[in-house]
Amino acid sequence: MTGTPTPVRIAGCLGLLVLGALTGLAGWLVVDLWFPGGLLLALAAAFGLFLGGRIALGTGLGVGGAAAGWFLAYVMLGVPRPEGDFLLSSSGISTYVYLLGGTVFAVMCATMRVPPDGPVSAARPAK
């Protein structure tokens, strides 16, 4: 599959952008709520979203849309408000692990190779 932009792919990327923002918001909420289970749950959700975006669109553009929404939600929730406080503050290393782990998962899913459409035979030599 090539990465030509079609209306369906553009709509898919926009949908993944929204899903990424929702996943980032939900992940931010559970990261410190149930440590370490919340962190693992948030990272698993991010990985599932990125991998699903890769499989759904067949290119790294699906991962890019999902990762952009996820990162946008992460940044918007972490920026201090004009009053001087944070919308959602988090004390501890878990938010940094969430940011680093999500970034690693996004890069992994964006650079992975999609298997061919047909079945793979063990008898056929590799190219």
For each residue, the residues with C-beta under 8 A, 3 or more apart:
1: 58 59 114
2: 59
3: 59 60 61
4: 9
5: 9 10
6: 9 10
7: 10 11
8: 11 12
9: 4 5 6 12 13 57 61
10: 5 6 7 13 14
11: 7 8 14 15
12: 8 9 15 16 56 57 62 65
13: 9 10 16 17 57 61 62 64 65
14: 10 11 17 18 65
15: 11 12 18 19 65
16: 12 13 19 20 49 53 56 57 62 65 66 69
17: 13 14 20 21 65 66 68 69
18: 14 15 21 22 69
19: 15 16 22 23 49 66 69
20: 16 17 23 24 49 65 66 67 68 69 70 71 72 73
21: 17 18 24 25 69 70 72 73
22: 18 19 25 26 69 73
23: 19 20 26 27 45 46 49 66 69 70 73
24: 20 21 27 28 46 69 70 71 72 73 74 77
25: 21 22 28 29 73 77
26: 22 23 29 30 42 45
27: 23 24 30 31 41 42 43 45 46 70 74 98 102
28: 24 25 31 42 73 74 77 88 90 95 98
29: 25 26 33 88
30: 26 27 33 34 38 41 42
31: 27 28 35 38 39 42 90 94 95 98
32: 35 38 90 91 92 94 95
33: 29 30 38
34: 30 37 38 41
35: 31 32 38 39 92 94
36: 39 40 94
37: 34 40 41
38: 30 31 32 33 34 35 41 42 94
39: 31 35 36 42 43 94 97 98
40: 36 37 43 44
41: 27 30 34 37 38 44 45
42: 26 27 28 30 31 38 39 45 46 98 102
43: 27 39 40 46 47 98 101 102 105
44: 40 41 47 48
45: 23 26 27 41 42 48 49
46: 23 24 27 42 43 49 50 70 101 102 105 106
47: 43 44 50 51 105 109
48: 44 45 51 52
49: 16 19 20 23 45 46 52 53 66 70
50: 46 47 53 54 63 66 67 105 106 108 109 110
51: 47 48 54 55 109
52: 48 49 55 56 62 66
53: 16 49 50 56 57 62 63 65 66 109
54: 50 51 57 58 59 60 62 63 109 110 112 114
55: 51 52 58 62 114
56: 12 16 52 53 62
57: 9 12 13 16 53 54 61 62
58: 1 54 55 62 114
59: 1 2 3 54 62
60: 3 54 63 64 109 110 111
61: 3 9 13 57 64 65
62: 12 13 16 52 53 54 55 56 57 58 59 65 66
63: 50 53 54 60 66 67 106 109 110
64: 13 60 61 67 68 110
65: 12 13 14 15 16 17 20 53 61 62 68 69
66: 16 17 19 20 23 49 50 52 53 62 63 69 70 106
67: 20 50 63 64 70 71 102 103 106 110
68: 17 20 64 65 71 72
69: 16 17 18 19 20 21 22 23 24 65 66 72 73
70: 20 21 23 24 27 46 49 66 67 73 74 102 106
71: 20 24 67 68 74 75 102 103
72: 20 21 24 68 69 75 76
73: 20 21 22 23 24 25 28 69 70 76 77
74: 24 27 28 70 71 77 78 98 99 102
75: 71 72 78 79
76: 72 73 79 87
77: 24 25 28 73 74 86 87 88
78: 74 75 86 88 95
79: 75 76 86 87
80: 84 85 86
81: 84 85 86 87
82:
83:
84: 80 81
85: 80 81 89
86: 77 78 79 80 81 89
87: 76 77 79 81
88: 28 29 77 78
89: 85 86
90: 28 31 32 94 95
91: 32
92: 32 35 95
93: 96 97
94: 31 32 35 36 38 39 90 97 98
95: 28 31 32 78 90 92 98 99
96: 93 99 100
97: 39 93 94 100 101
98: 27 28 31 39 42 43 74 94 95 101 102
99: 74 95 96 102 103
100: 96 97 103 104
101: 43 46 97 98 104 105
102: 27 42 43 46 67 70 71 74 98 99 105 106
103: 67 71 99 100 106 107
104: 100 101 107 108
105: 43 46 47 50 101 102 108 109
106: 46 50 63 66 67 70 102 103 109 110
107: 103 104 110 111
108: 50 104 105 111 112
109: 47 50 51 53 54 60 63 105 106 112
110: 50 54 60 63 64 67 106 107
111: 60 107 108
112: 54 108 109
113:
114: 1 54 55 58
115: 120
116: 120
117:
118:
119:
120: 115 116 124
121: 124
122:
123:
124: 120 121
125:
126:
127:
